[in-house]
């Protein structure tokens, strides 16, 4: 059995904990830190599966193993935070790019001559599907159907909401008119009869 490995200095200034001297314990700690269930991590580390639950429980309680698991989890969290997706500005730029691309899809649809022939086609929010049906004479014919692209609208709204949240525009912040930013907007629709037209 060899002693602990050398301690390395991480770029962030934190000292790394040495790997466990027992390779199976180290593999177990890594698996647990990554979110694998204890019993599965126990077996994946090379231990027998017969008493995996009990063995994983005992191994997790060992001081050096639990300390190593905690250390590895910290490293994983720091790694996620330091990646581009952990950077607020990078996330906002990526959201803006997706939003712009979706808007270009809407604009392209709105200028399509075939789309302009259907009600609402000029909005760019209409999508076509083709369905094959049997005619009266038994012949199969293709029928074009159109509908509002609800999936695209949901995605646009999700991006808008996430961007507002990232920018701190949700949760108690008000707009220039004093309305709650991100709050629900109540819409009341009236018929012409109700408005005395």
PyMOL commands that set and color helices and strands:
alter all, ss='L'
color gray80, all
select helices_A, chain A and resi 23-33+38-44+52-61+63-82+84-86+88-110+115-117+121-123+150-166
alter helices_A, ss='H'
color red, helices_A
select strands_A, chain A and resi 126-134+140-148
alter strands_A, ss='S'
color yellow, strands_A
deselect
rebuild
show_as cartoon
